[in-house]
């Protein structure tokens, strides 16, 4: 398992540098309006691309995934916090999963 | 100290979310043949969900070092954008050495919470990082040690936790800003194309497709809805 340590070095090293270099290097305020706008939108775009459509398949069942996301989306839209939304999403998916199994029997 | 404590408190929901997400990472690592301490070391040194998942797939094959580097750079390029974005909001106290140290903790969720501040103080950022880091480490350990005790139905439901967290970050902002809503819609719709078109799914890894979709959506947003100077700070 000497491979493990080499892999770990590449994994952890590249992840760290990708985060730290731009953070440490950018000491000036960006004035360019296009770049500023791009930087403002990028995190939301990343989160959305990570969520769609993967979240629907996260539970292994599209129906329970959709139920969890719908319930979570409802509360997120109402402005509830991160933990609350995460928990109700899981709970709703769990209940949906139970219901599906009951019906299937 | 006050700022540190406020950061600490703001990190609690992230830490709880990470607990369940890294729990599934621990289970997955063990099911792929890793030991519990390997799973924990990966989590403690890397602290990223998508990157670690991609890494497991590569690590089970011998000596694919270039593949590891390329996949990590593409999956993680978003962190560079977040770091640049946050560098525009940090206070004067965020000196060089603090950036090198605290940059380690730049995850999607820590970034999202920090970016909501008007001005990011290093003490706040340090406090904010503590509980997510503990949650990420502890969750991996628990998943690796006791993951197989939980019934499958509970485990599969827990996999939704991270996406619930994403929803809670995006929805309130998208509700207030049509521009953000449009950007989010473009990124999501575009990524569905990558997922459902068989040729694209077979030839483009999810790390790369996420970066492509996010960059395209953010460019469209920046062209159509350039942010006004004040608005960017306020929201």
Contacts between the chains, C-beta under 8 A, distances in Angstrom:
chain1	res1	chain2	res2	distance
A	3	B	59	7.3
A	3	B	62	5.6
A	3	B	63	6.4
A	4	B	38	6.2
A	4	B	59	6.9
A	6	B	65	6.5
A	7	B	55	7.1
A	7	B	58	7.3
A	7	B	59	4.9
A	7	B	65	7.4
A	7	B	68	5.9
A	8	B	41	6.7
A	8	B	42	6.6
A	8	B	45	6.5
A	10	B	65	5.9
A	10	B	68	4.8
A	10	B	69	5.5
A	10	B	72	7.0
A	11	B	42	7.0
A	11	B	45	7.5
A	11	B	46	5.6
A	11	B	51	7.1
A	11	B	52	7.6
A	11	B	55	4.9
A	11	B	68	6.4
A	11	B	72	6.0
A	12	B	42	7.9
A	12	B	45	3.7
A	12	B	46	4.9
A	14	B	69	5.9
A	14	B	72	4.5
A	14	B	73	6.1
A	14	B	76	7.1
A	15	B	46	5.2
A	15	B	47	7.7
A	15	B	48	5.7
A	15	B	51	5.7
A	15	B	72	6.0
A	15	B	76	5.4
A	15	B	79	7.5
A	16	B	103	7.6
A	16	B	104	5.8
A	18	B	72	7.7
A	18	B	73	6.7
A	18	B	76	4.7
A	18	B	77	6.7
A	18	B	79	5.1
A	18	B	80	5.5
A	19	B	76	7.6
A	19	B	79	4.5
A	19	B	80	7.4
A	19	B	82	7.9
A	19	B	83	5.6
A	19	B	103	4.8
A	19	B	104	6.6
A	19	B	106	4.3
A	20	B	83	7.4
A	20	B	99	7.0
A	20	B	100	5.5
A	20	B	103	3.5
A	20	B	104	6.6
A	20	B	106	7.9
A	21	B	80	7.7
A	21	B	83	7.8
A	22	B	80	4.6
A	22	B	81	8.0
A	22	B	83	4.1
A	22	B	84	4.8
A	22	B	87	7.0
A	23	B	83	3.8
A	23	B	84	7.7
A	23	B	86	6.8
A	23	B	87	5.6
A	23	B	99	4.9
A	23	B	100	8.0
A	23	B	102	7.9
A	23	B	103	4.0
A	23	B	106	6.6
A	24	B	96	5.9
A	24	B	99	4.2
A	24	B	100	5.3
A	24	B	103	6.5
A	26	B	83	7.4
A	26	B	84	5.2
A	26	B	87	3.7
A	26	B	88	7.3
A	27	B	87	7.6
A	29	B	88	6.2
A	30	B	84	7.8
A	30	B	88	6.0
A	33	B	226	5.1
A	33	B	227	7.6
A	34	B	222	5.2
A	34	B	223	7.4
A	34	B	226	6.6
A	35	B	222	7.8
A	36	B	88	7.6
A	36	B	226	7.9
A	36	B	227	6.2
A	36	B	232	6.4
A	37	B	221	6.6
A	37	B	222	3.6
A	37	B	225	7.1
A	37	B	226	4.6
A	37	B	227	4.7
A	37	B	232	8.0
A	38	B	81	8.0
A	38	B	218	5.0
A	38	B	219	6.3
A	38	B	221	7.6
A	38	B	222	4.2
A	39	B	81	6.3
A	39	B	84	6.0
A	39	B	85	4.1
A	39	B	88	7.0
A	40	B	85	7.1
A	40	B	222	7.9
A	40	B	227	5.0
A	40	B	232	5.4
A	41	B	179	7.6
A	41	B	180	7.0
A	41	B	183	4.7
A	41	B	217	7.0
A	41	B	218	4.1
A	41	B	221	4.0
A	41	B	222	6.3
A	42	B	78	7.0
A	42	B	81	4.4
A	42	B	82	7.3
A	42	B	85	6.7
A	42	B	214	6.1
A	42	B	215	7.5
A	42	B	218	4.4
A	43	B	78	7.7
A	43	B	81	7.5
A	43	B	82	5.9
A	43	B	85	6.8
A	43	B	108	7.1
A	43	B	111	6.2
A	43	B	112	6.1
A	43	B	115	6.8
A	44	B	170	5.5
A	44	B	173	6.6
A	44	B	174	7.2
A	44	B	180	5.4
A	44	B	183	5.8
A	44	B	184	5.4
A	44	B	187	7.7
A	45	B	183	5.3
A	45	B	184	6.9
A	45	B	186	7.6
A	45	B	187	4.1
A	45	B	213	7.1
A	45	B	214	3.9
A	45	B	215	7.6
A	45	B	217	4.1
A	45	B	218	4.7
A	45	B	221	7.4
A	46	B	78	4.5
A	46	B	81	7.8
A	46	B	108	6.9
A	46	B	187	7.5
A	46	B	210	6.7
A	46	B	214	4.4
A	47	B	108	6.4
A	47	B	112	7.6
A	47	B	166	4.6
A	47	B	169	6.1
A	47	B	170	5.4
A	47	B	184	7.9
A	48	B	166	7.9
A	48	B	170	6.4
A	48	B	183	7.6
A	48	B	184	4.2
A	48	B	185	7.7
A	48	B	187	4.1
A	48	B	188	4.4
A	48	B	191	7.6
A	48	B	214	7.8
A	48	B	217	7.4
A	49	B	187	4.5
A	49	B	188	6.6
A	49	B	190	7.2
A	49	B	191	4.3
A	49	B	209	7.5
A	49	B	210	4.6
A	49	B	213	4.1
A	49	B	214	5.0
A	49	B	217	7.4
A	50	B	50	6.9
A	50	B	108	7.9
A	50	B	166	6.6
A	50	B	210	5.8
A	51	B	163	5.3
A	51	B	166	4.9
A	51	B	167	7.2
A	51	B	170	7.9
A	51	B	188	6.8
A	52	B	187	7.7
A	52	B	188	3.6
A	52	B	189	7.5
A	52	B	191	5.4
A	52	B	192	5.8
A	53	B	188	7.9
A	53	B	191	7.0
A	53	B	192	5.0
A	53	B	195	5.2
A	53	B	196	7.6
A	54	B	163	7.6
A	54	B	195	7.7
A	54	B	206	7.6
A	55	B	160	6.9
A	55	B	163	3.8
A	55	B	166	7.7
A	58	B	156	7.9
A	58	B	159	4.3
A	58	B	160	5.2
A	58	B	163	6.1
A	59	B	156	4.5
A	59	B	157	6.1
A	59	B	159	5.8
A	59	B	160	5.8
A	60	B	156	5.0
A	60	B	159	7.9
A	61	B	156	7.3
A	64	B	156	7.7
A	64	B	157	7.3
A	65	B	160	6.7
A	68	B	157	7.2
A	68	B	160	4.5
A	68	B	163	8.0
A	68	B	164	7.3
A	69	B	160	7.4
A	69	B	163	6.7
A	69	B	164	7.9
A	69	B	167	7.1
A	72	B	160	7.4
A	72	B	163	7.3
A	72	B	164	4.3
A	72	B	167	5.0
A	72	B	168	7.6
A	73	B	167	5.4
A	73	B	171	6.6
A	75	B	168	7.8
A	76	B	164	7.7
A	76	B	167	4.1
A	76	B	168	4.5
A	76	B	170	7.5
A	76	B	171	3.6
A	76	B	172	7.0
A	77	B	171	4.8
A	77	B	172	7.7
A	77	B	175	6.0
A	79	B	171	8.0
A	79	B	172	5.1
A	79	B	175	7.9
A	80	B	168	6.6
A	81	B	13	5.6
A	81	B	168	6.4
A	82	B	13	3.9
A	82	B	14	6.4
A	82	B	17	6.0
A	82	B	109	7.2
A	82	B	165	5.0
A	82	B	168	4.6
A	82	B	169	6.8
A	83	B	12	7.1
A	83	B	13	3.5
A	83	B	16	4.9
A	83	B	17	6.5
A	84	B	13	7.8
A	84	B	168	7.5
A	85	B	164	4.7
A	85	B	165	6.8
A	85	B	167	5.8
A	85	B	168	3.8
A	86	B	13	7.6
A	86	B	16	7.2
A	86	B	17	4.8
A	86	B	20	7.3
A	86	B	160	7.9
A	86	B	161	4.5
A	86	B	162	7.5
A	86	B	164	3.8
A	86	B	165	4.7
A	86	B	168	7.1
A	87	B	16	7.9
A	87	B	161	7.6
A	87	B	164	7.4
A	88	B	164	7.2
A	89	B	160	4.8
A	89	B	161	6.9
A	89	B	163	6.8
A	89	B	164	3.2
A	89	B	167	7.3
A	90	B	20	7.2
A	90	B	157	4.8
A	90	B	158	5.6
A	90	B	160	5.2
A	90	B	161	5.4
A	90	B	164	6.8
A	91	B	157	7.5
A	93	B	156	7.7
A	93	B	157	4.4
A	93	B	160	4.9
A	94	B	153	6.8
A	94	B	154	6.7
A	94	B	157	3.8
A	97	B	153	5.4
A	97	B	156	6.7
A	97	B	157	6.1
A	98	B	153	7.1
A	101	B	153	7.6
